[in-house]
Amino acid sequence: MRRDYQIRKVAHARGISLEAYSTEPAVQALATVTKDTEDLLLNFDYPYSTYVEQDMGQHSLRERYGTATLLLHASQAMLNEGFPTAIYSFASEIDGAVSRYGLAVERSTEPDRLDNPPHAVFSPPPEGAWHDSHAADHLSPPSGNYRWWNSRLDPDDLYDHPEFPTNPILPEEREEWLQRCNQEADRLGVPAENLKDPRVIHFLAQLSDARRLLATQEKCREIATEPEGLTPSARERIAEASHLTRAVIMVLEDGLGGKAPLAPADLAHEVNQAAKPYGWQAEPAA
């Protein structure tokens, strides 16, 4: 119930009709993916347990989180295009992300979509089911519990961070979260003793959430129809954003669990699938 309220809150903040949210699978899918992208981004932006630099081979933990943050900013810009929210510079975010891999973003073709200087994602406001003139009215949670208001769960809550003494996660949430972290640890071959390190848990939680977001995005491809009034469509946005989520996972897993170091060409492929409609491509830096 709380998660459904928070997804509705995301739709509400963008002026989307809550009636459309309740009846249109595409509307709900876009709001869900947008919320989960925001949550993942916030936890990369404010990782309380990762201020200390952690060596992870060619790219440190701090570098991986920084790259992931920029990729998710670009994804967020694509998902929010046309809605009344803050817009990030799409090209500069992508360029900053891929620069650590010897790539640079260049204009390749005339964009299929409008590109608002300086390279921010922009399009006319949505219409129809995607916009409700009364949606700006306050949306109150059905409970006074702070967790209904909070926009995200934080991996650091697993360790009862002292800055959040009145903000505990539920026991079943803790169990489900730790179970997913253990699954990621098994997949990557992380020693059991390392799971006592908050930085390791934070990393595994972020990786698990990124993989779950990608699974949600890929499932959205099954949506058959959606209301008119949104350009690009919800399915197009989600499909393109899924390439950036896949790039996030590739960056996090780079060289871990027996994987070979991430090849710049493989990263560029995923980024370019998302950036092509906007006329940008990642190429080897000169």
Sequence and secondary structure as in RCSB ss.txt:
>XXXX:A:sequence
MRRDYQIRKVAHARGISLEAYSTEPAVQALATVTKDTEDLLLNFDYPYSTYVEQDMGQHSLRERYGTATLLLHAS
QAMLNEGFPTAIYSFASEIDGAVSRYGLAVERSTEPDRLDNPPHAVFSPPPEGAWHDSHAADHLSPPSGNYRWWN
SRLDPDDLYDHPEFPTNPILPEEREEWLQRCNQEADRLGVPAENLKDPRVIHFLAQLSDARRLLATQEKCREIAT
EPEGLTPSARERIAEASHLTRAVIMVLEDGLGGKAPLAPADLAHEVNQAAKPYGWQAEPAA
>XXXX:A:secstr
 HHHHHHHHHHHHTT  HHHHHH HHHHHHHHHHHHHHHHHHHHH  GGG S    TTS HHHHHHHHHHHHHHH
HHHHTTTSSS   BHHHHHHHHHGGGTEEEEE S  SS EETTTEE      GGG  TTTTS    SS  HHHH 
    GGGGGT TT TT    HHHHHHHHHHHHHHHHHHT  GGGGGSHHHHHHHHHHHHHHHHHHHHHHGGG   
  SS SS HHHHHHHHHHHHHHHHHHHHTT TT     HHHHHHHHHHHHGGGTEEEEE  
